Amino acid sequence: MSATGLVRVFTDGGNESRTQYIHRVKLTGLTPGQKYTYRCGSKQGWSQNFTFSAMKAGSDWSPRFALYGDLGMKNAQSLPRLLKETQSGMYDAVLHVGDFAYDMNVDNGRVGDTFMNQIQPMAAEIPYMTCPGNHEMKYNYSNYRHRFVMPGDERGDKMFFSFNIGPAHIISFNTEYYFYVYYGIEQPIEQYRWLMEDLKEAAK
C-alpha cells in the first residue's frame, strides 16, 4: 500500500521568517484492528519505520486514553512514562488538551520542532488528538494550526472538531477564541453553531 499526500508551506511569524514544508497523507481502506508498518519520505530520503494499529470498529469496546495538558519541551517529567506506556500498548489515543512545548513559536519555531520530535514515538503510533490552549495563540495560532491536523479541520481553519471512538463521542473546541477576539469574532460564533449541531447529531 502507498499513498501520496499534500504539502503546505509554513512560514513562522518570528523575525527569521523560517519556512517549513508540512506534509500530510490520509490513508484509506484500512482494516479495523489491523497492525501496519509504514514510513514517510520520497526519493530524497525516508524516515525510520513506524507501526500503528487501525482503530477498532464498532462501539462494543472501551477505549483507553492518555489525557493531559501543559506538556513542555523542557523538564517534561511525564514524557518518558507516556512514551513507555504508549509503546507497551496501554493507550488507544492521546488527548492533549492545550499548552504545548512552552511555546512552539519560541526561537523562531525551533522549540516546536524539538517538541514534535519528542512526542513522535507516541504520535507516530496512536492518534494524537489536540486542542489549543493560551500558549498556542502567538501569530494567530500558526504553529499549532500547521503542526496538527484534526478530523474535519484539515486546513486548521476552525480548531474545533469531534470524532467517535468506540462508544465515546469526543468533542474538542477552542475556549481561547473568547479571550483573543482580535483574531476575529466570527470564529466563536461559528464554533457555537457547530457545537449545537454536533450535540444534536450525537444525541440521536
ZIRAJO-V912017 format. One record per run of one state. SS is the DSSP state (~ for helix, > for strand, _ for the rest). FROM is the first residue (numbers start at 0). TO is the last residue. Records with the same first field share a line. If there is no record, write none. Layout:
SS: FROM-TO + FROM-TO
This chain:
_: 0-4 + 11-17 + 24-33 + 38-39 + 42-43 + 46-48 + 53-63 + 68-69 + 72-77 + 87-91 + 97-98 + 101-108 + 123-125 + 131-132 + 136-136 + 147-148 + 150-151 + 153-159 + 165-166 + 172-173 + 178-179 + 183-184 + 202-203
>: 5-10 + 18-23 + 34-37 + 40-41 + 44-45 + 49-52 + 64-67 + 70-71 + 92-96 + 99-100 + 126-130 + 149-149 + 152-152 + 160-164 + 167-171
~: 78-86 + 109-122 + 133-135 + 137-146 + 174-177 + 180-182 + 185-201
